[in-house]
Each structure stands twice: as C-alpha cells, then as structure tokens.
Amino acid sequence: MKKVLLLTSLEVPFRGNLIEGQFLSPILGAGGNESGLKFRYLSLAPVLFFAGRRRPIKTYLAGRAKRKEIRSFTSGLGCRTDIWPILFPLFPRDFNLTRAKYYIYMASALGPFFVYLSFFRPDLVIARSYPAASLARLAKKFFGIPYIFDLRGMYPEESVNAGIFAAGSQEHQFWKKKERSLIFQAALNIVVSEPFAEHLKTIDPEAISRVIPCCVDTQKIGYDPASRETIKNKYGLKDRFVLLHLGSFGTPGDRSLEAAYLKRFKEARQDAFLVVVSGTPAFAGSIRQAFKEAGLKEEDYLLVNPTSPEHLSEMLALGDAGLILERKASNTKVCLSVKLGEYLAAGLPVICTPFVEGAARLIRQYDCGLVVDPEAGESLEKEREFLQTLPLRRKNGFKLVDEVLSLNRCHDLWRQAIKQII
C-alpha cells in the first residue's frame, strides 16, 4: 500500500470551496480513491484564519461546520483529513508572502509538518501552491520523499499584481529563484493550461509537467432551459440578454473593463444586461464605484453576493454568456479560470479577452465562445456572429467540458500523474 499526502498551506479549505473542488475532488475522485493507494489530507491553516476580524464568532462557527463537511467528504472517499493550526501568517491578506514573512512562515510551519511526517510517512507528497511546495521540498531533502508540485498559478507574478512587491524587486527575484528550485526538484509539476506548460519551459527547459485544467463537477452544475426561464422571470430579466461575471476580478482595474464591454455589447444587442456575482461583500462598494466611473447606471447591472451553492446555481441560470475579461498582465497568459468550466457546463458560451491565453486557446479550439479585446477598437462583427450562432457554441461548450474540463476527466489525469511517480 503506497501512502500519498495531499498538502495545502495558507490556502484554507474552510474559507471556500476552491480546495475541495479543485484539489481534493479531482485527486480523490467521485467514487473512492485508487486501489493500492492510501490518501491523507493535511491543511496547515494559520490559527488566526479560523476567525475573522469583523465577526469572529460567526466566522469560527461557519468554519467549524465547513471543516466537518470536508472531513465527512474525504472520509467517504477513504481519505482522512487533518487541519493543523500554525502561528503565522496573522491575516489572510498575507497569502502572498514577502521574503521576511516567508522565513517566519517556514519557522512556524516546518515543525508541525515534520511532526506530522513522523506519524504518517508518505511515499509521495502532492503540494498545492508555492508555500506548501516549499515544505515538500524540505521533506524531499531530509527524508527523500518525492513531491508533485501543483503550481495553481504564478505566485511571484500574482504577488506583483496584488501590490505586495514590485516586478524585478529583490522580493520578486527571491521568489523567482525559489520558483526555479521548486520546479526543478519536483518529481512532476502540475499546471492548468498548455500556455502554462510552455511558460514552465522558459523557467526550466528540463521541467517535467502535466496539464490538468481547473475542472467542473457536472453533477452539480448543468444546463436546464426550463429552470433558466423561471429564474430570469424571478429577477425581471426575461427579455434581457445577460452577460454574467462570476467570482473575483483578475485585478481591481478589470472592473472597469467589464463596464466598458457591456457598453460595447449594447451596440450589438440593446437589451444587454450585466450580472456580477462576487463572493466578497466587502468589494461591493468599490465595484459599484468603478462601474459608475465607467459610465454605467444602476439599472444597467445587478451585483449579487451569493449566500449558498444553490444561490450560485441560480445566478448561473441567469446568464446567456459568461465573461472572462482581463487585461494583459504577467500572469494572465497562463490562466485557466475555474469559471470557464462552470459557465460552459451551465450552457453559457464564454466571452474572453485574448490575454487569458489558457482559456482563449480552448475557446478558439472548440469554437464555444468569443475571444475579443474590448479596448482594441475591433468592429462588432464578432459579437453579431456570436449572437447568431449561440446554440452551436453552447453545444461546443458541452463538448469541451466532456472532453477536457469534467471532474471525471481530471481525476483520470491525476491518477495517471500519481502512477507516473509511484
């Protein structure tokens, strides 16, 4: 029996569904894990992340319920979950570590991690994102345990975009050096798109990688025309063409790009309407301000903060097309948003900027949406053709989900990746 440890650190599983949906579910599968393999999941969660600053008791209780759900979910798949607190970082915003904070984090996390290894000595560690991979690299150095590095994204560039440090700064160079080491020493690197795999070769030409995209669970998200009509009636959007933005924005500046695109799309279809579904209520004021400054009126859009998975499904049913609009940045070229699969599985063809190359390449390949730069002064011919061919593009989107983005497909790829190492 080979033992595999799934490791996350700083990405806290009880603060959302990302870890469960894009890490645990694809690896463990929907119907139990692979025979001959024993899985455990360890989350090293900073102790102060367990309670929020605004409503600490309510946040803690909600997190406790979520932790119970995760343990129940993984237990049903033959995997034990352990969530161990560590002392640092102090705030969720410190997910993007500076060099000084990196060393404090390692001093805080390394002891608990090595203690855990002494009880559960795995044959393989699968580490999600750069902080967890930093721990896994030391497990390889001291115990000879190989690791798979699930990059998730471009951590140094994401930190630049978040304003943590500047491109080319000593902090940035520190992480680029660390990045090369983590990639080089990994038994296998997991990336979410073909452009990401190509980018990896520019960092280390000898890097061994496998593409496993962000997946979608078609048992939870699907296309129901009858339900869509009912829900659009409920929100007074029966005769409107709804452009849906789901989740966070690439950068705060991309909020104005959404507004600009709605104004452009209205020239092709006057009844166009924007629905923005944001999981962070605290951003509502800044989103509204950005839309106002871009010339949108309150009656042009609806801003919603979903309160449950059912509410989120309802929001997906409102849309006629899904938006992935991001301006060019150092990390957008490798991106493959989780919402790409969610849009397509819900029957929404996708409108995407060309800079999000991971998604744009698949959209072009399967002809399941529209790739356009709203700020390039292009004619509206693309939008007019898009509107005329919606049913075909919707059908092509289902094909892309089935062949590339489905949870079952990604589980198969993870099983192959693990077998490649042990």
C-alpha positions as CSV (number, residue, x, y, z in Angstrom):
1,M,0.0,0.0,0.0
2,K,1.5,3.3,-1.1
3,K,0.8,6.4,1.0
4,V,0.1,9.8,-0.5
5,L,-0.1,13.0,1.4
6,L,-2.2,15.9,0.0
7,L,-0.8,19.2,1.4
8,T,-2.1,22.7,1.5
9,S,-0.8,25.6,3.5
10,L,-2.2,29.2,3.7
11,E,-5.0,28.2,1.3
12,V,-7.6,27.5,3.9
13,P,-10.1,24.8,3.0
14,F,-12.9,26.1,5.3
15,R,-12.9,29.6,3.7
16,G,-14.5,28.4,0.5
17,N,-14.9,25.6,-2.0
18,L,-11.7,26.0,-4.0
19,I,-9.6,23.4,-2.3
20,E,-12.5,20.9,-2.2
21,G,-13.5,21.4,-5.8
22,Q,-10.1,21.9,-7.5
23,F,-7.7,19.8,-5.3
24,L,-9.4,17.2,-3.2
25,S,-12.2,16.1,-5.6
26,P,-10.0,15.7,-8.7
27,I,-7.4,13.7,-6.9
28,L,-9.7,11.5,-4.8
29,G,-12.3,11.1,-7.5
30,A,-16.1,10.9,-7.1
31,G,-16.4,7.3,-6.2
32,G,-13.4,6.4,-3.9
33,N,-9.7,6.5,-4.5
34,E,-7.4,4.2,-6.4
35,S,-6.8,0.7,-5.0
36,G,-3.3,0.3,-3.7
37,L,-3.1,3.9,-2.6
38,K,-3.8,5.4,0.9
39,F,-4.5,9.1,1.0
40,R,-4.4,11.7,3.7
41,Y,-5.0,15.4,3.5
42,L,-3.2,17.9,5.7
43,S,-4.1,21.5,5.8
44,L,-1.7,23.8,7.7
45,A,-4.1,26.6,8.5
46,P,-2.9,29.8,10.3
47,V,-4.6,29.9,13.7
48,L,-6.0,33.4,13.3
49,F,-7.6,32.4,10.0
50,F,-10.1,30.4,12.0
51,A,-12.0,33.5,13.0
52,G,-12.5,36.7,11.0
53,R,-11.8,40.2,12.4
54,R,-15.3,41.6,11.7
55,R,-17.5,38.7,13.1
56,P,-15.1,36.3,14.7
57,I,-17.6,34.1,16.5
58,K,-19.9,33.7,13.4
59,T,-16.9,33.1,11.2
60,Y,-15.5,30.5,13.5
61,L,-18.8,28.6,13.8
62,A,-19.2,28.7,10.0
63,G,-15.7,27.4,9.6
64,R,-16.2,24.6,12.1
65,A,-19.3,23.5,10.1
66,K,-17.2,23.6,6.9
67,R,-14.4,21.6,8.5
68,K,-16.8,19.0,9.5
69,E,-18.2,18.8,5.9
70,I,-14.7,18.4,4.5
71,R,-13.8,15.6,6.9
72,S,-17.0,13.9,6.1
73,F,-16.4,14.3,2.3
74,T,-12.9,13.0,2.3
75,S,-13.7,10.2,4.8
76,G,-16.3,8.9,2.3
77,L,-13.5,8.6,-0.2
78,G,-11.2,6.8,2.1
79,C,-9.1,9.8,3.0
80,R,-8.5,11.2,6.4
81,T,-8.4,15.0,6.8
82,D,-6.2,16.7,9.4
83,I,-6.4,20.5,9.8
84,W,-3.5,21.7,12.0
85,P,-3.1,25.3,13.1
86,I,0.2,27.2,12.7
87,L,1.0,30.5,14.2
88,F,1.8,32.5,11.0
89,P,0.7,34.4,8.9
90,L,-1.6,36.6,11.0
91,F,-4.0,37.7,8.3
92,P,-5.5,36.2,5.1
93,R,-4.0,39.0,3.0
94,D,-0.6,37.6,3.8
95,F,-1.1,34.6,1.5
96,N,1.4,36.4,-0.8
97,L,4.5,36.3,1.4
98,T,7.4,38.7,1.3
99,R,10.9,37.3,1.8
100,A,10.9,38.1,5.6
101,K,7.4,36.7,6.0
102,Y,8.4,33.5,4.1
103,Y,11.1,32.7,6.7
104,I,8.7,33.4,9.6
105,Y,6.1,31.2,7.9
106,M,8.6,28.4,7.4
107,A,9.7,28.6,11.0
108,S,6.1,28.4,12.1
109,A,5.0,25.6,9.7
110,L,8.1,23.3,9.4
111,G,7.9,21.9,13.0
112,P,4.2,20.8,12.7
113,F,4.8,19.5,9.2
114,F,7.8,17.3,10.2
115,V,5.9,16.1,13.3
116,Y,3.1,15.0,11.0
117,L,5.5,13.2,8.7
118,S,6.8,11.3,11.7
119,F,3.4,9.8,12.2
120,F,2.4,9.4,8.6
121,R,5.4,8.7,6.5
122,P,4.1,9.1,2.9
123,D,5.6,7.8,-0.3
124,L,4.6,10.9,-2.1
125,V,3.5,14.5,-1.2
126,I,1.2,16.4,-3.5
127,A,1.8,20.1,-2.6
128,R,-0.6,22.8,-3.8
129,S,0.9,26.2,-4.4
130,Y,4.4,27.6,-3.6
131,P,4.3,27.8,0.2
132,A,3.2,24.1,0.6
133,A,5.8,23.1,-2.1
134,S,8.5,24.8,0.0
135,L,7.7,22.5,2.8
136,A,7.5,19.5,0.5
137,R,11.0,20.3,-0.9
138,L,12.5,20.1,2.5
139,A,10.7,16.8,3.1
140,K,12.5,15.5,0.0
141,K,15.8,16.9,1.2
142,F,15.7,15.4,4.7
143,F,13.5,12.3,4.2
144,G,13.8,11.5,0.5
145,I,10.1,11.8,-0.1
146,P,9.3,12.9,-3.7
147,Y,6.7,15.6,-4.3
148,I,4.3,16.7,-7.0
149,F,4.2,20.5,-7.3
150,D,0.7,21.7,-8.1
151,L,1.6,25.2,-9.1
152,R,-2.0,26.6,-9.1
153,G,-0.8,29.9,-10.6
154,M,2.3,32.1,-11.0
155,Y,2.8,33.0,-7.3
156,P,5.6,35.7,-7.8
157,E,3.6,37.5,-10.5
158,E,0.3,37.2,-8.6
159,S,2.1,38.9,-5.7
160,V,3.2,41.7,-8.0
161,N,-0.3,42.1,-9.3
162,A,-1.5,42.3,-5.7
163,G,0.9,45.1,-4.9
164,I,2.9,43.1,-2.4
165,F,6.2,43.9,-4.1
166,A,7.3,45.3,-7.5
167,A,8.3,43.4,-10.6
168,G,12.1,43.0,-10.6
169,S,12.5,43.9,-7.0
170,Q,14.6,41.8,-4.6
171,E,11.5,40.2,-3.2
172,H,10.4,39.3,-6.7
173,Q,13.8,37.9,-7.6
174,F,13.8,35.9,-4.4
175,W,10.6,34.1,-5.4
176,K,11.7,33.6,-9.0
177,K,14.8,31.8,-7.6
178,K,12.7,29.8,-5.2
179,E,10.3,29.0,-8.1
180,R,13.1,27.5,-10.2
181,S,14.2,25.4,-7.3
182,L,10.7,24.1,-6.5
183,I,10.1,23.2,-10.2
184,F,13.4,21.6,-10.7
185,Q,13.3,19.4,-7.6
186,A,9.7,18.3,-8.1
187,A,9.1,14.8,-9.5
188,L,6.3,16.3,-11.6
189,N,4.8,19.8,-12.0
190,I,1.0,20.2,-12.5
191,V,-0.2,23.2,-14.5
192,V,-3.7,24.2,-15.6
193,S,-3.1,25.1,-19.2
194,E,-0.9,24.4,-22.3
195,P,0.4,28.1,-22.2
196,F,1.4,27.4,-18.5
197,A,3.3,24.3,-19.5
198,E,5.1,26.4,-22.2
199,H,5.9,29.1,-19.7
200,L,7.4,26.4,-17.4
201,K,9.9,25.5,-20.1
202,T,11.1,29.2,-20.1
203,I,11.9,28.8,-16.3
204,D,13.4,25.3,-16.6
205,P,13.8,23.7,-20.0
206,E,14.1,20.3,-18.3
207,A,10.9,20.8,-16.3
208,I,8.6,17.7,-16.3
209,S,4.9,18.9,-16.4
210,R,1.4,17.6,-16.9
211,V,-1.6,19.7,-17.8
212,I,-4.6,19.2,-15.5
213,P,-7.1,22.0,-16.0
214,C,-9.5,23.5,-13.5
215,C,-12.4,21.2,-13.5
216,V,-16.2,21.3,-13.2
217,D,-18.5,18.8,-11.5
218,T,-21.3,18.3,-14.0
219,Q,-23.3,16.5,-11.2
220,K,-23.6,19.9,-9.5
221,I,-23.7,22.3,-12.5
222,G,-25.7,21.7,-15.6
223,Y,-28.0,23.3,-18.2
224,D,-31.7,23.4,-17.5
225,P,-33.6,25.7,-20.0
226,A,-36.9,25.5,-18.1
227,S,-35.3,26.5,-14.8
228,R,-33.4,29.3,-16.6
229,E,-36.7,30.8,-17.9
230,T,-38.2,30.6,-14.4
231,I,-35.3,32.3,-12.7
232,K,-34.9,35.0,-15.3
233,N,-38.6,35.8,-14.7
234,K,-38.0,35.9,-11.0
235,Y,-35.3,38.6,-11.4
236,G,-37.2,40.6,-14.0
237,L,-34.7,39.7,-16.8
238,K,-37.0,37.6,-19.0
239,D,-36.3,39.6,-22.2
240,R,-32.8,40.7,-21.4
241,F,-29.5,39.3,-22.7
242,V,-27.5,38.7,-19.6
243,L,-23.7,38.9,-19.5
244,L,-22.6,37.1,-16.4
245,H,-19.4,37.7,-14.4
246,L,-18.7,35.1,-11.8
247,G,-16.2,35.4,-8.9
248,S,-13.3,37.7,-8.4
249,F,-11.7,40.0,-11.0
250,G,-8.2,39.4,-12.3
251,T,-7.1,42.8,-10.9
252,P,-9.2,45.7,-9.5
253,G,-8.7,47.6,-12.7
254,D,-10.5,44.8,-14.6
255,R,-13.8,46.0,-13.1
256,S,-13.9,49.0,-15.5
257,L,-13.2,46.6,-18.4
258,E,-16.5,44.7,-17.6
259,A,-18.3,48.0,-17.7
260,A,-16.7,49.0,-20.9
261,Y,-17.6,45.7,-22.5
262,L,-21.3,46.0,-21.5
263,K,-21.4,49.4,-23.3
264,R,-19.8,47.8,-26.3
265,F,-22.1,44.8,-26.3
266,K,-25.2,47.0,-26.1
267,E,-24.3,48.3,-29.6
268,A,-24.9,44.7,-30.9
269,R,-27.8,44.0,-28.6
270,Q,-29.6,46.8,-26.9
271,D,-31.2,44.7,-24.2
272,A,-27.9,43.5,-22.8
273,F,-27.6,43.5,-19.0
274,L,-24.7,42.7,-16.7
275,V,-24.9,40.4,-13.6
276,V,-21.8,40.4,-11.3
277,V,-21.6,37.6,-8.8
278,S,-19.0,38.4,-6.2
279,G,-18.2,36.2,-3.2
280,T,-16.7,39.1,-1.3
281,P,-19.4,41.5,0.0
282,A,-16.6,43.9,1.2
283,F,-15.8,44.6,-2.5
284,A,-19.4,45.8,-3.4
285,G,-18.7,49.5,-2.8
286,S,-15.5,49.6,-4.9
287,I,-17.2,47.6,-7.8
288,R,-20.1,50.0,-7.9
289,Q,-17.8,52.9,-7.9
290,A,-15.8,51.5,-10.8
291,F,-18.9,50.9,-12.8
292,K,-20.2,54.4,-12.0
293,E,-16.9,56.0,-13.1
294,A,-17.1,53.9,-16.3
295,G,-20.5,55.4,-17.1
296,L,-22.8,52.6,-16.1
297,K,-26.1,53.3,-14.4
298,E,-27.7,51.3,-11.6
299,E,-30.3,49.9,-14.0
300,D,-27.6,48.5,-16.3
301,Y,-26.4,45.8,-13.9
302,L,-27.1,43.6,-10.8
303,L,-24.5,43.0,-8.2
304,V,-25.1,39.8,-6.1
305,N,-23.2,38.2,-3.2
306,P,-24.3,34.5,-3.3
307,T,-25.1,33.0,0.1
308,S,-25.1,29.3,-0.8
309,P,-24.3,26.8,-3.6
310,E,-28.0,26.8,-4.5
311,H,-27.9,30.6,-4.8
312,L,-24.8,30.4,-7.0
313,S,-26.5,27.9,-9.3
314,E,-29.4,30.3,-9.6
315,M,-27.0,33.1,-10.6
316,L,-25.6,30.8,-13.3
317,A,-29.1,30.2,-14.7
318,L,-29.5,34.0,-15.2
319,G,-26.7,34.2,-17.7
320,D,-26.8,34.0,-21.5
321,A,-23.0,34.3,-21.9
322,G,-20.1,34.2,-19.3
323,L,-17.4,36.8,-19.1
324,I,-13.7,36.2,-18.5
325,L,-12.4,39.7,-19.2
326,E,-8.9,40.5,-18.0
327,R,-6.3,43.0,-19.3
328,K,-2.8,41.8,-20.1
329,A,-0.7,41.1,-17.1
330,S,2.3,38.9,-16.4
331,N,0.2,36.0,-15.1
332,T,-2.9,36.2,-17.3
333,K,-1.2,34.3,-20.2
334,V,-1.2,31.0,-18.2
335,C,-4.7,31.4,-16.6
336,L,-7.5,28.9,-16.9
337,S,-10.3,30.2,-14.7
338,V,-12.4,27.8,-12.6
339,K,-15.4,29.7,-14.0
340,L,-14.6,28.6,-17.6
341,G,-15.9,25.1,-16.9
342,E,-18.8,26.4,-14.7
343,Y,-20.0,28.7,-17.5
344,L,-19.8,26.1,-20.2
345,A,-21.5,23.3,-18.1
346,A,-24.3,25.7,-17.3
347,G,-24.8,26.4,-21.1
348,L,-23.1,29.8,-21.3
349,P,-20.8,30.4,-24.2
350,V,-17.8,32.4,-23.0
351,I,-16.6,35.8,-23.9
352,C,-12.9,36.1,-23.1
353,T,-10.0,38.5,-23.7
354,P,-7.1,37.1,-25.7
355,F,-4.7,37.8,-22.9
356,V,-6.2,35.0,-20.8
357,E,-4.4,32.5,-23.1
358,G,-5.2,29.3,-21.3
359,A,-8.9,29.9,-21.7
360,A,-8.8,31.7,-25.0
361,R,-6.9,28.8,-26.7
362,L,-9.6,26.3,-25.7
363,I,-12.4,28.7,-26.7
364,R,-10.9,29.1,-30.2
365,Q,-10.2,25.3,-30.5
366,Y,-13.7,24.3,-29.6
367,D,-15.5,27.4,-31.0
368,C,-17.5,27.7,-27.8
369,G,-17.4,31.4,-27.3
370,L,-15.9,34.7,-28.4
371,V,-12.3,36.0,-28.0
372,V,-12.2,39.8,-28.2
373,D,-10.2,42.7,-26.8
374,P,-12.8,45.4,-25.9
375,E,-10.2,48.1,-25.9
376,A,-8.7,47.3,-29.4
377,G,-11.3,49.1,-31.4
378,E,-12.5,46.0,-33.2
379,S,-15.7,46.0,-35.2
380,L,-18.9,44.5,-33.7
381,E,-18.9,41.7,-36.4
382,K,-17.6,39.2,-33.8
383,E,-20.5,40.0,-31.5
384,R,-23.1,39.8,-34.2
385,E,-21.9,36.4,-35.4
386,F,-21.7,35.2,-31.8
387,L,-25.3,36.1,-31.2
388,Q,-26.4,34.3,-34.4
389,T,-24.6,31.1,-33.5
390,L,-25.3,30.8,-29.8
391,P,-26.9,27.3,-29.9
392,L,-23.9,25.8,-31.8
393,R,-21.4,27.5,-29.4
394,R,-23.3,26.2,-26.4
395,K,-23.2,22.7,-27.9
396,N,-19.5,23.0,-28.5
397,G,-19.0,24.2,-24.9
398,F,-20.6,21.0,-23.6
399,K,-18.1,19.0,-25.8
400,L,-15.2,20.9,-24.2
401,V,-16.5,20.2,-20.7
402,D,-16.9,16.5,-21.6
403,E,-13.5,16.0,-23.2
404,V,-11.3,18.3,-21.1
405,L,-12.8,20.0,-18.1
406,S,-15.1,17.5,-16.4
407,L,-14.2,16.3,-12.9
408,N,-14.0,12.6,-14.1
409,R,-11.6,13.6,-16.8
410,C,-9.4,15.5,-14.4
411,H,-9.5,12.6,-12.0
412,D,-8.2,10.3,-14.7
413,L,-5.3,12.7,-15.3
414,W,-4.4,12.9,-11.6
415,R,-4.5,9.1,-11.3
416,Q,-2.0,8.8,-14.3
417,A,0.2,11.5,-12.7
418,I,0.4,9.7,-9.4
419,K,1.1,6.4,-11.1
420,Q,3.9,8.1,-13.0
421,I,5.7,8.7,-9.7
422,I,4.8,5.6,-7.6
